[in-house]
Amino acid sequence: MIRTQIQLTASQARALKERARLEERSVAELVRVSVTEYLARHPAQDRDDLVRRARELVGRYHSKSPDLAENHDRYLADAYDHELVR
Protein backbone atom coordinates (compact mmCIF):
# COMPACT_ATOMS: atom_id res chain seq x y z
CA MET A 1 0.00 0.00 0.00
CA ILE A 2 1.01 3.59 -0.51
CA ARG A 3 0.92 5.97 2.41
CA THR A 4 -0.75 9.29 1.65
CA GLN A 5 -1.88 12.31 3.56
CA ILE A 6 -5.28 13.99 3.22
CA GLN A 7 -6.91 16.94 4.88
CA LEU A 8 -10.42 16.72 6.27
CA THR A 9 -12.60 19.30 7.92
CA ALA A 10 -13.00 18.91 11.67
CA SER A 11 -16.56 17.66 11.24
CA GLN A 12 -15.49 15.13 8.57
CA ALA A 13 -12.73 13.81 10.81
CA ARG A 14 -15.09 13.48 13.80
CA ALA A 15 -17.78 11.73 11.75
CA LEU A 16 -15.27 9.40 10.11
CA LYS A 17 -13.70 8.44 13.45
CA GLU A 18 -17.14 7.81 14.92
CA ARG A 19 -18.18 5.68 11.94
CA ALA A 20 -14.94 3.70 12.17
CA ARG A 21 -15.55 3.10 15.88
CA LEU A 22 -19.15 1.99 15.28
CA GLU A 23 -18.13 -0.39 12.49
CA GLU A 24 -15.02 -1.57 14.34
CA ARG A 25 -12.87 -0.69 11.35
CA SER A 26 -9.97 1.67 10.89
CA VAL A 27 -10.33 5.15 9.48
CA ALA A 28 -7.88 4.16 6.75
CA GLU A 29 -10.04 1.20 5.77
CA LEU A 30 -13.14 3.39 5.51
CA VAL A 31 -11.23 5.88 3.36
CA ARG A 32 -10.00 3.06 1.05
CA VAL A 33 -13.55 1.65 0.73
CA SER A 34 -14.92 5.13 0.00
CA VAL A 35 -12.30 5.79 -2.67
CA THR A 36 -12.96 2.41 -4.28
CA GLU A 37 -16.71 3.07 -4.38
CA TYR A 38 -16.20 6.58 -5.80
CA LEU A 39 -13.87 5.31 -8.54
CA ALA A 40 -16.33 2.55 -9.44
CA ARG A 41 -19.09 5.15 -9.91
CA HIS A 42 -16.81 7.47 -11.90
CA PRO A 43 -14.64 5.28 -14.15
CA ALA A 44 -11.80 6.92 -16.08
CA GLN A 45 -12.42 7.35 -19.78
CA ASP A 46 -9.97 5.49 -21.99
CA ARG A 47 -8.32 8.08 -24.27
CA ASP A 48 -8.20 5.70 -27.24
CA ASP A 49 -11.93 5.02 -26.82
CA LEU A 50 -12.69 8.76 -26.73
CA VAL A 51 -10.67 9.31 -29.93
CA ARG A 52 -12.43 6.39 -31.65
CA ARG A 53 -15.86 7.73 -30.64
CA ALA A 54 -14.99 11.25 -31.84
CA ARG A 55 -13.81 9.90 -35.20
CA GLU A 56 -17.09 8.03 -35.62
CA LEU A 57 -18.89 11.39 -35.52
CA VAL A 58 -16.89 12.88 -38.40
CA GLY A 59 -19.18 13.33 -41.39
CA ARG A 60 -22.23 12.10 -39.51
CA TYR A 61 -23.94 15.48 -39.35
CA HIS A 62 -24.54 17.92 -42.17
CA SER A 63 -25.31 21.61 -42.17
CA LYS A 64 -27.30 23.63 -44.66
CA SER A 65 -24.65 26.33 -44.29
CA PRO A 66 -21.63 25.69 -46.53
CA ASP A 67 -19.53 28.24 -44.59
CA LEU A 68 -20.33 26.92 -41.11
CA ALA A 69 -16.70 26.11 -40.30
CA GLU A 70 -15.58 29.66 -41.11
CA ASN A 71 -18.55 31.51 -39.57
CA HIS A 72 -19.62 29.30 -36.68
CA ASP A 73 -19.31 32.15 -34.14
CA ARG A 74 -21.72 34.31 -36.14
CA TYR A 75 -24.20 31.44 -36.54
CA LEU A 76 -24.03 30.70 -32.82
CA ALA A 77 -24.58 34.36 -31.92
CA ASP A 78 -27.54 34.49 -34.30
CA ALA A 79 -29.00 31.36 -32.70
CA TYR A 80 -28.68 32.88 -29.21
CA ASP A 81 -30.24 36.14 -30.41
CA HIS A 82 -33.11 34.18 -31.93
CA GLU A 83 -33.67 32.34 -28.60
CA LEU A 84 -33.73 35.65 -26.70
CA VAL A 85 -36.37 37.08 -29.04
CA ARG A 86 -38.78 34.20 -28.41
C-alpha positions as CSV (number, residue, x, y, z in Angstrom):
1,M,0.0,0.0,0.0
2,I,1.0,3.6,-0.5
3,R,0.9,6.0,2.4
4,T,-0.7,9.3,1.6
5,Q,-1.9,12.3,3.6
6,I,-5.3,14.0,3.2
7,Q,-6.9,16.9,4.9
8,L,-10.4,16.7,6.3
9,T,-12.6,19.3,7.9
10,A,-13.0,18.9,11.7
11,S,-16.6,17.7,11.2
12,Q,-15.5,15.1,8.6
13,A,-12.7,13.8,10.8
14,R,-15.1,13.5,13.8
15,A,-17.8,11.7,11.8
16,L,-15.3,9.4,10.1
17,K,-13.7,8.4,13.5
18,E,-17.1,7.8,14.9
19,R,-18.2,5.7,11.9
20,A,-14.9,3.7,12.2
21,R,-15.6,3.1,15.9
22,L,-19.2,2.0,15.3
23,E,-18.1,-0.4,12.5
24,E,-15.0,-1.6,14.3
25,R,-12.9,-0.7,11.4
26,S,-10.0,1.7,10.9
27,V,-10.3,5.2,9.5
28,A,-7.9,4.2,6.8
29,E,-10.0,1.2,5.8
30,L,-13.1,3.4,5.5
31,V,-11.2,5.9,3.4
32,R,-10.0,3.1,1.1
33,V,-13.5,1.7,0.7
34,S,-14.9,5.1,0.0
35,V,-12.3,5.8,-2.7
36,T,-13.0,2.4,-4.3
37,E,-16.7,3.1,-4.4
38,Y,-16.2,6.6,-5.8
39,L,-13.9,5.3,-8.5
40,A,-16.3,2.5,-9.4
41,R,-19.1,5.1,-9.9
42,H,-16.8,7.5,-11.9
43,P,-14.6,5.3,-14.1
44,A,-11.8,6.9,-16.1
45,Q,-12.4,7.4,-19.8
46,D,-10.0,5.5,-22.0
47,R,-8.3,8.1,-24.3
48,D,-8.2,5.7,-27.2
49,D,-11.9,5.0,-26.8
50,L,-12.7,8.8,-26.7
51,V,-10.7,9.3,-29.9
52,R,-12.4,6.4,-31.6
53,R,-15.9,7.7,-30.6
54,A,-15.0,11.2,-31.8
55,R,-13.8,9.9,-35.2
56,E,-17.1,8.0,-35.6
57,L,-18.9,11.4,-35.5
58,V,-16.9,12.9,-38.4
59,G,-19.2,13.3,-41.4
60,R,-22.2,12.1,-39.5
61,Y,-23.9,15.5,-39.3
62,H,-24.5,17.9,-42.2
63,S,-25.3,21.6,-42.2
64,K,-27.3,23.6,-44.7
65,S,-24.7,26.3,-44.3
66,P,-21.6,25.7,-46.5
67,D,-19.5,28.2,-44.6
68,L,-20.3,26.9,-41.1
69,A,-16.7,26.1,-40.3
70,E,-15.6,29.7,-41.1
71,N,-18.6,31.5,-39.6
72,H,-19.6,29.3,-36.7
73,D,-19.3,32.2,-34.1
74,R,-21.7,34.3,-36.1
75,Y,-24.2,31.4,-36.5
76,L,-24.0,30.7,-32.8
77,A,-24.6,34.4,-31.9
78,D,-27.5,34.5,-34.3
79,A,-29.0,31.4,-32.7
80,Y,-28.7,32.9,-29.2
81,D,-30.2,36.1,-30.4
82,H,-33.1,34.2,-31.9
83,E,-33.7,32.3,-28.6
84,L,-33.7,35.6,-26.7
85,V,-36.4,37.1,-29.0
86,R,-38.8,34.2,-28.4
